[in-house]
Amino acid sequence: MPSDGTLPAGNGIVQLPTTSNLRLQSNPWQNHNPDSYEDLQSEFTPLLFSSLERYLPQNLLNAPRGTKHKYMREILRRYSNEGDRNRVQKHREYRERITSNYQPLYRSLYELNATTFFVPSFINAFMVNDNNRDERIKSIMSQPAPGVYAFDMLQPRFCEMLLAEVENFEKWICETNFKIMRPNTMNKFGAVLDDFGMDSMLDNLMEDFIRHISKLFFSDVGGYALDSHHGFVIQYGFNRDTDLGFHVDDSEVTLNVCLGKQFSGGELYFRGVRCDKHMNAEALPEEIFDYSHVPGHAIIHRGRHRRGARPTTAGQRVNLLLWCRSSVFRELRKHQTDFVSWCGECQQKMRERVHQAVTAKRVKLFRGQEESAS
Protein backbone atom coordinates (compact mmCIF):
# COMPACT_ATOMS: atom_id res chain seq x y z
CA MET A 1 0.00 0.00 0.00
CA PRO A 2 1.27 3.51 -0.75
CA SER A 3 2.64 5.44 2.22
CA ASP A 4 0.33 8.41 1.67
CA GLY A 5 -2.77 6.44 2.66
CA THR A 6 -4.52 6.33 -0.74
CA LEU A 7 -6.39 3.24 -1.81
CA PRO A 8 -4.75 0.97 -4.40
CA ALA A 9 -6.88 -0.09 -7.38
CA GLY A 10 -6.40 -2.80 -9.98
CA ASN A 11 -4.72 -0.48 -12.45
CA GLY A 12 -3.19 2.18 -10.21
CA ILE A 13 -4.01 4.46 -7.29
CA VAL A 14 -7.47 5.76 -6.39
CA GLN A 15 -7.04 9.16 -4.77
CA LEU A 16 -9.33 10.38 -2.02
CA PRO A 17 -12.04 12.79 -3.22
CA THR A 18 -11.25 16.48 -3.32
CA THR A 19 -12.01 18.39 -0.12
CA SER A 20 -15.25 19.82 -1.50
CA ASN A 21 -16.54 16.30 -2.26
CA LEU A 22 -15.79 14.76 1.14
CA ARG A 23 -19.02 13.54 2.70
CA LEU A 24 -20.29 11.58 5.69
CA GLN A 25 -23.40 9.41 5.79
CA SER A 26 -26.43 10.94 7.53
CA ASN A 27 -27.01 7.70 9.47
CA PRO A 28 -24.36 5.57 11.20
CA TRP A 29 -23.41 1.99 10.30
CA GLN A 30 -24.63 0.58 13.62
CA ASN A 31 -22.86 -2.79 13.35
CA HIS A 32 -19.51 -1.39 12.28
CA ASN A 33 -16.68 -1.70 14.80
CA PRO A 34 -14.42 1.36 14.34
CA ASP A 35 -10.65 1.42 14.66
CA SER A 36 -8.80 3.03 17.56
CA TYR A 37 -6.87 6.23 16.81
CA GLU A 38 -5.29 6.65 20.27
CA ASP A 39 -1.73 6.29 18.97
CA LEU A 40 -2.03 8.88 16.17
CA GLN A 41 -0.91 12.47 16.65
CA SER A 42 -3.58 14.92 15.53
CA GLU A 43 -5.12 18.27 16.40
CA PHE A 44 -8.41 16.41 17.01
CA THR A 45 -9.22 13.94 19.79
CA PRO A 46 -8.87 10.18 18.98
CA LEU A 47 -12.42 9.49 20.17
CA LEU A 48 -13.73 11.91 17.56
CA PHE A 49 -12.27 9.80 14.73
CA SER A 50 -13.66 6.55 16.18
CA SER A 51 -17.10 8.14 16.38
CA LEU A 52 -17.00 9.63 12.88
CA GLU A 53 -15.85 6.35 11.34
CA ARG A 54 -19.37 4.92 11.69
CA TYR A 55 -20.55 7.65 9.29
CA LEU A 56 -18.03 7.00 6.52
CA PRO A 57 -19.22 6.03 3.04
CA GLN A 58 -19.59 2.25 2.78
CA ASN A 59 -16.63 1.85 0.42
CA LEU A 60 -14.31 3.30 3.10
CA LEU A 61 -15.44 1.28 6.11
CA ASN A 62 -12.86 -1.46 5.55
CA ALA A 63 -10.16 0.77 4.09
CA PRO A 64 -6.76 0.99 5.83
CA ARG A 65 -6.86 3.06 8.99
CA GLY A 66 -4.54 5.69 7.52
CA THR A 67 -6.94 6.24 4.62
CA LYS A 68 -9.91 6.68 6.92
CA HIS A 69 -7.98 8.97 9.22
CA LYS A 70 -6.93 11.19 6.31
CA TYR A 71 -10.51 11.35 4.96
CA MET A 72 -12.02 12.30 8.33
CA ARG A 73 -9.22 14.74 9.16
CA GLU A 74 -9.85 16.66 5.93
CA ILE A 75 -13.56 16.90 6.74
CA LEU A 76 -12.79 18.20 10.23
CA ARG A 77 -10.28 20.72 8.89
CA ARG A 78 -12.90 22.05 6.50
CA TYR A 79 -14.83 23.32 9.53
CA SER A 80 -11.88 24.58 11.56
CA ASN A 81 -9.75 27.45 10.32
CA GLU A 82 -6.07 28.02 11.07
CA GLY A 83 -6.94 30.27 13.99
CA ASP A 84 -9.00 27.50 15.59
CA ARG A 85 -6.17 25.00 15.15
CA ASN A 86 -3.67 27.44 16.67
CA ARG A 87 -5.93 27.89 19.70
CA VAL A 88 -6.17 24.11 20.09
CA GLN A 89 -2.39 23.81 19.97
CA LYS A 90 -1.92 26.58 22.55
CA HIS A 91 -4.48 24.93 24.82
CA ARG A 92 -2.61 21.62 24.50
CA GLU A 93 0.61 23.38 25.53
CA TYR A 94 -1.23 25.03 28.44
CA ARG A 95 -2.38 21.61 29.67
CA GLU A 96 1.09 20.17 29.35
CA ARG A 97 2.48 22.95 31.55
CA ILE A 98 -0.05 22.08 34.24
CA THR A 99 0.27 18.29 34.13
CA SER A 100 4.07 18.43 34.12
CA ASN A 101 4.11 20.49 37.33
CA TYR A 102 0.96 19.67 39.32
CA GLN A 103 1.20 16.68 41.68
CA PRO A 104 -2.19 14.93 42.10
CA LEU A 105 -3.47 14.19 45.58
CA TYR A 106 -5.35 11.02 44.55
CA ARG A 107 -3.93 9.39 41.43
CA SER A 108 -6.68 6.76 41.54
CA LEU A 109 -9.15 9.45 40.37
CA TYR A 110 -7.38 9.76 37.03
CA GLU A 111 -8.42 6.32 35.77
CA LEU A 112 -12.05 5.27 35.64
CA ASN A 113 -12.82 2.58 38.24
CA ALA A 114 -16.54 1.86 38.22
CA THR A 115 -16.61 -0.09 41.49
CA THR A 116 -15.07 2.75 43.50
CA PHE A 117 -16.69 5.65 41.62
CA PHE A 118 -20.33 4.58 41.24
CA VAL A 119 -23.11 3.31 43.51
CA PRO A 120 -24.09 -0.37 42.96
CA SER A 121 -27.45 0.43 41.30
CA PHE A 122 -25.70 2.45 38.60
CA ILE A 123 -23.03 -0.20 37.95
CA ASN A 124 -25.53 -3.08 37.89
CA ALA A 125 -27.65 -1.38 35.24
CA PHE A 126 -24.71 -1.56 32.82
CA MET A 127 -23.48 -5.05 33.77
CA VAL A 128 -26.38 -6.99 32.25
CA ASN A 129 -26.34 -8.33 28.69
CA ASP A 130 -27.21 -6.15 25.72
CA ASN A 131 -30.80 -7.42 25.47
CA ASN A 132 -31.69 -6.22 28.98
CA ARG A 133 -29.37 -3.24 29.42
CA ASP A 134 -31.70 -0.59 28.04
CA GLU A 135 -34.52 -1.60 30.38
CA ARG A 136 -32.20 -1.80 33.38
CA ILE A 137 -30.87 1.70 32.68
CA LYS A 138 -34.40 3.04 32.37
CA SER A 139 -35.31 1.36 35.66
CA ILE A 140 -32.81 3.46 37.67
CA MET A 141 -34.00 6.73 36.12
CA SER A 142 -36.79 9.04 37.19
CA GLN A 143 -38.12 11.77 34.92
CA PRO A 144 -39.22 14.66 37.15
CA ALA A 145 -39.85 16.87 34.11
CA PRO A 146 -39.97 16.34 30.33
CA GLY A 147 -36.42 15.76 29.08
CA VAL A 148 -34.81 15.78 32.55
CA TYR A 149 -33.67 12.45 34.03
CA ALA A 150 -32.42 11.97 37.59
CA PHE A 151 -30.55 9.04 39.16
CA ASP A 152 -28.20 8.08 41.99
CA MET A 153 -24.65 7.88 40.61
CA LEU A 154 -21.57 8.66 42.74
CA GLN A 155 -20.35 7.09 45.95
CA PRO A 156 -19.82 9.50 48.90
CA ARG A 157 -16.14 8.58 49.17
CA PHE A 158 -15.56 9.44 45.50
CA CYS A 159 -17.27 12.82 46.00
CA GLU A 160 -15.03 13.53 49.01
CA MET A 161 -11.89 12.59 47.09
CA LEU A 162 -12.77 14.68 44.05
CA LEU A 163 -13.56 17.69 46.25
CA ALA A 164 -10.19 17.27 47.98
CA GLU A 165 -8.42 16.95 44.61
CA VAL A 166 -9.96 20.18 43.35
CA GLU A 167 -9.01 21.96 46.60
CA ASN A 168 -5.47 20.63 46.21
CA PHE A 169 -5.36 21.98 42.65
CA GLU A 170 -6.65 25.38 43.80
CA LYS A 171 -3.95 25.41 46.51
CA TRP A 172 -1.28 24.68 43.88
CA ILE A 173 -2.62 27.57 41.76
CA CYS A 174 -2.25 29.99 44.68
CA GLU A 175 1.21 28.77 45.61
CA THR A 176 2.56 28.99 42.06
CA ASN A 177 0.55 32.03 40.88
CA PHE A 178 -0.40 29.97 37.84
CA LYS A 179 -3.12 31.67 35.81
CA ILE A 180 -5.79 29.12 34.89
CA MET A 181 -8.76 29.16 32.56
CA ARG A 182 -12.10 28.94 34.35
CA PRO A 183 -14.79 26.51 33.14
CA ASN A 184 -16.86 28.98 31.09
CA THR A 185 -17.71 32.64 30.66
CA MET A 186 -20.45 32.59 33.32
CA ASN A 187 -18.61 30.92 36.22
CA LYS A 188 -15.75 32.84 37.87
CA PHE A 189 -14.94 29.96 40.23
CA GLY A 190 -14.27 26.30 39.54
CA ALA A 191 -11.75 24.22 37.63
CA VAL A 192 -11.58 22.41 34.30
CA LEU A 193 -10.84 18.78 35.19
CA ASP A 194 -9.57 18.05 31.68
CA ASP A 195 -6.82 20.64 32.10
CA PHE A 196 -5.08 18.91 34.99
CA GLY A 197 -5.14 15.35 33.69
CA MET A 198 -8.65 13.94 34.03
CA ASP A 199 -9.56 14.14 30.34
CA SER A 200 -8.94 10.43 29.67
CA MET A 201 -11.03 9.35 32.67
CA LEU A 202 -13.90 11.60 31.60
CA ASP A 203 -13.62 10.35 28.01
CA ASN A 204 -14.15 6.82 29.32
CA LEU A 205 -17.07 7.97 31.48
CA MET A 206 -18.74 9.48 28.44
CA GLU A 207 -17.98 6.58 26.11
CA ASP A 208 -18.81 3.69 28.46
CA PHE A 209 -21.78 5.13 30.34
CA ILE A 210 -23.13 8.54 29.34
CA ARG A 211 -23.26 7.82 25.63
CA HIS A 212 -25.43 4.76 26.25
CA ILE A 213 -27.84 6.78 28.42
CA SER A 214 -27.89 9.54 25.80
CA LYS A 215 -28.60 7.07 23.01
CA LEU A 216 -31.75 6.02 24.87
CA PHE A 217 -33.09 9.45 25.78
CA PHE A 218 -31.43 12.03 23.51
CA SER A 219 -30.91 10.43 20.11
CA ASP A 220 -32.63 13.45 18.52
CA VAL A 221 -29.65 15.66 19.42
CA GLY A 222 -26.85 13.25 18.57
CA GLY A 223 -26.84 11.30 21.83
CA TYR A 224 -25.88 8.20 19.84
CA ALA A 225 -22.68 9.86 18.55
CA LEU A 226 -21.10 11.81 21.41
CA ASP A 227 -17.40 12.18 20.62
CA SER A 228 -15.93 14.98 22.74
CA HIS A 229 -16.51 16.58 26.11
CA HIS A 230 -15.76 19.48 28.43
CA GLY A 231 -15.52 18.37 32.07
CA PHE A 232 -15.33 20.75 35.03
CA VAL A 233 -16.46 21.54 38.56
CA ILE A 234 -18.24 24.74 39.60
CA GLN A 235 -18.40 26.26 43.08
CA TYR A 236 -21.17 28.30 44.70
CA GLY A 237 -21.36 29.95 48.11
CA PHE A 238 -19.61 32.56 50.25
CA ASN A 239 -16.73 34.20 48.34
CA ARG A 240 -17.75 32.14 45.30
CA ASP A 241 -20.41 32.44 42.60
CA THR A 242 -23.82 32.61 44.25
CA ASP A 243 -26.18 31.94 41.35
CA LEU A 244 -26.19 31.38 37.59
CA GLY A 245 -28.27 33.31 35.07
CA PHE A 246 -30.68 31.92 32.50
CA HIS A 247 -28.66 30.03 29.87
CA VAL A 248 -28.09 26.99 27.67
CA ASP A 249 -24.91 24.91 27.40
CA ASP A 250 -22.44 24.47 24.57
CA SER A 251 -23.27 20.77 24.52
CA GLU A 252 -25.67 18.26 23.05
CA VAL A 253 -26.09 16.46 26.38
CA THR A 254 -25.20 17.72 29.87
CA LEU A 255 -24.49 15.57 32.93
CA ASN A 256 -24.70 17.46 36.24
CA VAL A 257 -23.76 15.72 39.52
CA CYS A 258 -23.74 17.35 42.95
CA LEU A 259 -20.56 16.57 44.90
CA GLY A 260 -21.55 18.39 48.11
CA LYS A 261 -20.85 19.98 50.51
CA GLN A 262 -23.35 21.34 53.08
CA PHE A 263 -25.53 24.03 51.50
CA SER A 264 -28.96 25.62 51.26
CA GLY A 265 -30.61 26.92 48.10
CA GLY A 266 -29.01 26.56 44.68
CA GLU A 267 -32.01 24.95 42.99
CA LEU A 268 -31.98 24.67 39.20
CA TYR A 269 -34.99 26.09 37.37
CA PHE A 270 -35.82 24.61 33.94
CA ARG A 271 -37.83 26.32 31.21
CA GLY A 272 -37.95 23.95 28.24
CA VAL A 273 -35.72 23.05 25.28
CA ARG A 274 -35.39 25.56 22.43
CA CYS A 275 -33.48 25.92 19.16
CA ASP A 276 -31.61 29.13 18.33
CA LYS A 277 -34.64 30.57 16.52
CA HIS A 278 -36.94 30.23 19.54
CA MET A 279 -34.51 30.84 22.41
CA ASN A 280 -36.64 33.66 23.85
CA ALA A 281 -40.02 31.96 23.48
CA GLU A 282 -42.21 31.65 26.57
CA ALA A 283 -42.09 28.39 28.52
CA LEU A 284 -45.15 26.18 28.47
CA PRO A 285 -46.68 25.30 31.89
CA GLU A 286 -45.46 21.70 31.68
CA GLU A 287 -41.88 22.92 31.02
CA ILE A 288 -41.55 24.88 34.27
CA PHE A 289 -39.67 22.82 36.85
CA ASP A 290 -37.30 23.31 39.81
CA TYR A 291 -34.71 20.72 40.83
CA SER A 292 -33.02 20.51 44.26
CA HIS A 293 -29.50 19.06 44.36
CA VAL A 294 -28.61 15.99 46.42
CA PRO A 295 -24.92 15.02 46.83
CA GLY A 296 -24.06 12.00 44.71
CA HIS A 297 -27.22 12.32 42.61
CA ALA A 298 -27.10 13.24 38.93
CA ILE A 299 -29.38 14.79 36.37
CA ILE A 300 -28.90 14.53 32.63
CA HIS A 301 -30.62 16.63 29.96
CA ARG A 302 -30.15 18.22 26.55
CA GLY A 303 -27.65 21.05 26.49
CA ARG A 304 -30.26 23.29 24.86
CA HIS A 305 -32.56 22.91 27.88
CA ARG A 306 -32.95 26.47 29.15
CA ARG A 307 -32.29 26.91 32.84
CA GLY A 308 -30.57 28.85 35.62
CA ALA A 309 -29.45 28.33 39.23
CA ARG A 310 -31.03 30.10 42.18
CA PRO A 311 -28.75 31.64 44.84
CA THR A 312 -26.91 29.34 47.22
CA THR A 313 -27.96 31.01 50.47
CA ALA A 314 -25.72 29.13 52.94
CA GLY A 315 -22.73 26.80 52.88
CA GLN A 316 -20.92 25.75 49.71
CA ARG A 317 -22.26 23.78 46.74
CA VAL A 318 -19.87 22.08 44.29
CA ASN A 319 -21.05 20.28 41.14
CA LEU A 320 -19.36 18.15 38.52
CA LEU A 321 -20.49 18.91 34.97
CA LEU A 322 -19.78 17.04 31.78
CA TRP A 323 -20.75 18.78 28.56
CA CYS A 324 -20.96 16.03 25.93
CA ARG A 325 -20.79 16.99 22.26
CA SER A 326 -21.42 15.37 18.90
CA SER A 327 -19.55 16.69 15.87
CA VAL A 328 -21.86 14.64 13.62
CA PHE A 329 -25.00 16.26 15.02
CA ARG A 330 -23.45 19.72 14.72
CA GLU A 331 -22.65 19.08 11.09
CA LEU A 332 -26.17 17.78 10.35
CA ARG A 333 -27.77 20.70 12.20
CA LYS A 334 -26.22 23.13 9.71
CA HIS A 335 -28.48 21.70 7.02
CA GLN A 336 -31.75 21.81 8.98
CA THR A 337 -34.08 24.34 7.40
CA ASP A 338 -37.43 23.60 9.06
CA PHE A 339 -38.73 22.68 12.49
CA VAL A 340 -36.61 20.45 14.73
CA SER A 341 -38.10 17.67 16.81
CA TRP A 342 -36.34 18.56 20.07
CA CYS A 343 -37.46 22.21 20.32
CA GLY A 344 -40.68 22.73 22.29
CA GLU A 345 -41.63 25.81 20.27
CA CYS A 346 -40.95 24.05 16.95
CA GLN A 347 -43.21 21.19 18.06
CA GLN A 348 -45.94 23.67 18.97
CA LYS A 349 -45.68 25.42 15.60
CA MET A 350 -45.67 22.08 13.79
CA ARG A 351 -48.90 21.09 15.56
CA GLU A 352 -50.42 24.43 14.57
CA ARG A 353 -49.37 23.91 10.95
CA VAL A 354 -50.88 20.42 10.88
CA HIS A 355 -54.09 21.71 12.47
CA GLN A 356 -54.34 24.49 9.87
CA ALA A 357 -53.76 22.02 7.03
CA VAL A 358 -56.40 19.61 8.36
CA THR A 359 -58.89 22.48 8.85
CA ALA A 360 -58.27 23.77 5.32
CA LYS A 361 -58.78 20.26 3.92
CA ARG A 362 -62.06 19.87 5.78
CA VAL A 363 -63.31 23.25 4.53
CA LYS A 364 -62.39 22.28 0.97
CA LEU A 365 -64.19 18.92 1.24
CA PHE A 366 -67.26 20.55 2.81
CA ARG A 367 -67.47 23.10 0.01
CA GLY A 368 -67.12 20.35 -2.56
CA GLN A 369 -69.98 18.44 -1.00
CA GLU A 370 -72.18 21.57 -0.99
CA GLU A 371 -71.46 22.21 -4.67
CA SER A 372 -72.29 18.59 -5.53
CA ALA A 373 -75.56 18.80 -3.62
CA SER A 374 -76.59 22.00 -5.42
C-alpha positions in Angstrom: 0.0 0.0 0.0 1.3 3.5 -0.7 2.6 5.4 2.2 0.3 8.4 1.7 -2.8 6.4 2.7 -4.5 6.3 -0.7 -6.4 3.2 -1.8 -4.7 1.0 -4.4 -6.9 -0.1 -7.4 -6.4 -2.8 -10.0 -4.7 -0.5 -12.5 -3.2 2.2 -10.2 -4.0 4.5 -7.3 -7.5 5.8 -6.4 -7.0 9.2 -4.8 -9.3 10.4 -2.0 -12.0 12.8 -3.2 -11.2 16.5 -3.3 -12.0 18.4 -0.1 -15.3 19.8 -1.5 -16.5 16.3 -2.3 -15.8 14.8 1.1 -19.0 13.5 2.7 -20.3 11.6 5.7 -23.4 9.4 5.8 -26.4 10.9 7.5 -27.0 7.7 9.5 -24.4 5.6 11.2 -23.4 2.0 10.3 -24.6 0.6 13.6 -22.9 -2.8 13.4 -19.5 -1.4 12.3 -16.7 -1.7 14.8 -14.4 1.4 14.3 -10.6 1.4 14.7 -8.8 3.0 17.6 -6.9 6.2 16.8 -5.3 6.7 20.3 -1.7 6.3 19.0 -2.0 8.9 16.2 -0.9 12.5 16.7 -3.6 14.9 15.5 -5.1 18.3 16.4 -8.4 16.4 17.0 -9.2 13.9 19.8 -8.9 10.2 19.0 -12.4 9.5 20.2 -13.7 11.9 17.6 -12.3 9.8 14.7 -13.7 6.6 16.2 -17.1 8.1 16.4 -17.0 9.6 12.9 -15.9 6.3 11.3 -19.4 4.9 11.7 -20.5 7.7 9.3 -18.0 7.0 6.5 -19.2 6.0 3.0 -19.6 2.3 2.8 -16.6 1.8 0.4 -14.3 3.3 3.1 -15.4 1.3 6.1 -12.9 -1.5 5.6 -10.2 0.8 4.1 -6.8 1.0 5.8 -6.9 3.1 9.0 -4.5 5.7 7.5 -6.9 6.2 4.6 -9.9 6.7 6.9 -8.0 9.0 9.2 -6.9 11.2 6.3 -10.5 11.3 5.0 -12.0 12.3 8.3 -9.2 14.7 9.2 -9.8 16.7 5.9 -13.6 16.9 6.7 -12.8 18.2 10.2 -10.3 20.7 8.9 -12.9 22.0 6.5 -14.8 23.3 9.5 -11.9 24.6 11.6 -9.7 27.4 10.3 -6.1 28.0 11.1 -6.9 30.3 14.0 -9.0 27.5 15.6 -6.2 25.0 15.2 -3.7 27.4 16.7 -5.9 27.9 19.7 -6.2 24.1 20.1 -2.4 23.8 20.0 -1.9 26.6 22.6 -4.5 24.9 24.8 -2.6 21.6 24.5 0.6 23.4 25.5 -1.2 25.0 28.4 -2.4 21.6 29.7 1.1 20.2 29.3 2.5 23.0 31.5 -0.1 22.1 34.2 0.3 18.3 34.1 4.1 18.4 34.1 4.1 20.5 37.3 1.0 19.7 39.3 1.2 16.7 41.7 -2.2 14.9 42.1 -3.5 14.2 45.6 -5.3 11.0 44.6 -3.9 9.4 41.4 -6.7 6.8 41.5 -9.1 9.4 40.4 -7.4 9.8 37.0 -8.4 6.3 35.8 -12.1 5.3 35.6 -12.8 2.6 38.2 -16.5 1.9 38.2 -16.6 -0.1 41.5 -15.1 2.7 43.5 -16.7 5.6 41.6 -20.3 4.6 41.2 -23.1 3.3 43.5 -24.1 -0.4 43.0 -27.4 0.4 41.3 -25.7 2.5 38.6 -23.0 -0.2 38.0 -25.5 -3.1 37.9 -27.6 -1.4 35.2 -24.7 -1.6 32.8 -23.5 -5.1 33.8 -26.4 -7.0 32.2 -26.3 -8.3 28.7 -27.2 -6.1 25.7 -30.8 -7.4 25.5 -31.7 -6.2 29.0 -29.4 -3.2 29.4 -31.7 -0.6 28.0 -34.5 -1.6 30.4 -32.2 -1.8 33.4 -30.9 1.7 32.7 -34.4 3.0 32.4 -35.3 1.4 35.7 -32.8 3.5 37.7 -34.0 6.7 36.1 -36.8 9.0 37.2 -38.1 11.8 34.9 -39.2 14.7 37.1 -39.8 16.9 34.1 -40.0 16.3 30.3 -36.4 15.8 29.1 -34.8 15.8 32.5 -33.7 12.4 34.0 -32.4 12.0 37.6 -30.5 9.0 39.2 -28.2 8.1 42.0 -24.7 7.9 40.6 -21.6 8.7 42.7 -20.4 7.1 46.0 -19.8 9.5 48.9 -16.1 8.6 49.2 -15.6 9.4 45.5 -17.3 12.8 46.0 -15.0 13.5 49.0 -11.9 12.6 47.1 -12.8 14.7 44.1 -13.6 17.7 46.3 -10.2 17.3 48.0 -8.4 16.9 44.6 -10.0 20.2 43.4 -9.0 22.0 46.6 -5.5 20.6 46.2 -5.4 22.0 42.7 -6.7 25.4 43.8 -4.0 25.4 46.5 -1.3 24.7 43.9 -2.6 27.6 41.8 -2.3 30.0 44.7 1.2 28.8 45.6 2.6 29.0 42.1 0.6 32.0 40.9 -0.4 30.0 37.8 -3.1 31.7 35.8 -5.8 29.1 34.9 -8.8 29.2 32.6 -12.1 28.9 34.4 -14.8 26.5 33.1 -16.9 29.0 31.1 -17.7 32.6 30.7 -20.5 32.6 33.3 -18.6 30.9 36.2 -15.8 32.8 37.9 -14.9 30.0 40.2 -14.3 26.3 39.5 -11.8 24.2 37.6 -11.6 22.4 34.3 -10.8 18.8 35.2 -9.6 18.0 31.7 -6.8 20.6 32.1 -5.1 18.9 35.0 -5.1 15.4 33.7 -8.7 13.9 34.0 -9.6 14.1 30.3 -8.9 10.4 29.7 -11.0 9.4 32.7 -13.9 11.6 31.6 -13.6 10.4 28.0 -14.2 6.8 29.3 -17.1 8.0 31.5 -18.7 9.5 28.4 -18.0 6.6 26.1 -18.8 3.7 28.5 -21.8 5.1 30.3 -23.1 8.5 29.3 -23.3 7.8 25.6 -25.4 4.8 26.3 -27.8 6.8 28.4 -27.9 9.5 25.8 -28.6 7.1 23.0 -31.8 6.0 24.9 -33.1 9.5 25.8 -31.4 12.0 23.5 -30.9 10.4 20.1 -32.6 13.4 18.5 -29.6 15.7 19.4 -26.8 13.2 18.6 -26.8 11.3 21.8 -25.9 8.2 19.8 -22.7 9.9 18.5 -21.1 11.8 21.4 -17.4 12.2 20.6 -15.9 15.0 22.7 -16.5 16.6 26.1 -15.8 19.5 28.4 -15.5 18.4 32.1 -15.3 20.7 35.0 -16.5 21.5 38.6 -18.2 24.7 39.6 -18.4 26.3 43.1 -21.2 28.3 44.7 -21.4 29.9 48.1 -19.6 32.6 50.3 -16.7 34.2 48.3 -17.8 32.1 45.3 -20.4 32.4 42.6 -23.8 32.6 44.2 -26.2 31.9 41.3 -26.2 31.4 37.6 -28.3 33.3 35.1 -30.7 31.9 32.5 -28.7 30.0 29.9 -28.1 27.0 27.7 -24.9 24.9 27.4 -22.4 24.5 24.6 -23.3 20.8 24.5 -25.7 18.3 23.1 -26.1 16.5 26.4 -25.2 17.7 29.9 -24.5 15.6 32.9 -24.7 17.5 36.2 -23.8 15.7 39.5 -23.7 17.4 42.9 -20.6 16.6 44.9 -21.6 18.4 48.1 -20.8 20.0 50.5 -23.4 21.3 53.1 -25.5 24.0 51.5 -29.0 25.6 51.3 -30.6 26.9 48.1 -29.0 26.6 44.7 -32.0 24.9 43.0 -32.0 24.7 39.2 -35.0 26.1 37.4 -35.8 24.6 33.9 -37.8 26.3 31.2 -37.9 24.0 28.2 -35.7 23.1 25.3 -35.4 25.6 22.4 -33.5 25.9 19.2 -31.6 29.1 18.3 -34.6 30.6 16.5 -36.9 30.2 19.5 -34.5 30.8 22.4 -36.6 33.7 23.9 -40.0 32.0 23.5 -42.2 31.7 26.6 -42.1 28.4 28.5 -45.2 26.2 28.5 -46.7 25.3 31.9 -45.5 21.7 31.7 -41.9 22.9 31.0 -41.6 24.9 34.3 -39.7 22.8 36.8 -37.3 23.3 39.8 -34.7 20.7 40.8 -33.0 20.5 44.3 -29.5 19.1 44.4 -28.6 16.0 46.4 -24.9 15.0 46.8 -24.1 12.0 44.7 -27.2 12.3 42.6 -27.1 13.2 38.9 -29.4 14.8 36.4 -28.9 14.5 32.6 -30.6 16.6 30.0 -30.2 18.2 26.6 -27.7 21.1 26.5 -30.3 23.3 24.9 -32.6 22.9 27.9 -33.0 26.5 29.2 -32.3 26.9 32.8 -30.6 28.8 35.6 -29.4 28.3 39.2 -31.0 30.1 42.2 -28.7 31.6 44.8 -26.9 29.3 47.2 -28.0 31.0 50.5 -25.7 29.1 52.9 -22.7 26.8 52.9 -20.9 25.7 49.7 -22.3 23.8 46.7 -19.9 22.1 44.3 -21.0 20.3 41.1 -19.4 18.1 38.5 -20.5 18.9 35.0 -19.8 17.0 31.8 -20.7 18.8 28.6 -21.0 16.0 25.9 -20.8 17.0 22.3 -21.4 15.4 18.9 -19.6 16.7 15.9 -21.9 14.6 13.6 -25.0 16.3 15.0 -23.5 19.7 14.7 -22.7 19.1 11.1 -26.2 17.8 10.3 -27.8 20.7 12.2 -26.2 23.1 9.7 -28.5 21.7 7.0 -31.7 21.8 9.0 -34.1 24.3 7.4 -37.4 23.6 9.1 -38.7 22.7 12.5 -36.6 20.5 14.7 -38.1 17.7 16.8 -36.3 18.6 20.1 -37.5 22.2 20.3 -40.7 22.7 22.3 -41.6 25.8 20.3 -41.0 24.0 16.9 -43.2 21.2 18.1 -45.9 23.7 19.0 -45.7 25.4 15.6 -45.7 22.1 13.8 -48.9 21.1 15.6 -50.4 24.4 14.6 -49.4 23.9 11.0 -50.9 20.4 10.9 -54.1 21.7 12.5 -54.3 24.5 9.9 -53.8 22.0 7.0 -56.4 19.6 8.4 -58.9 22.5 8.9 -58.3 23.8 5.3 -58.8 20.3 3.9 -62.1 19.9 5.8 -63.3 23.2 4.5 -62.4 22.3 1.0 -64.2 18.9 1.2 -67.3 20.5 2.8 -67.5 23.1 0.0 -67.1 20.4 -2.6 -70.0 18.4 -1.0 -72.2 21.6 -1.0 -71.5 22.2 -4.7 -72.3 18.6 -5.5 -75.6 18.8 -3.6 -76.6 22.0 -5.4 
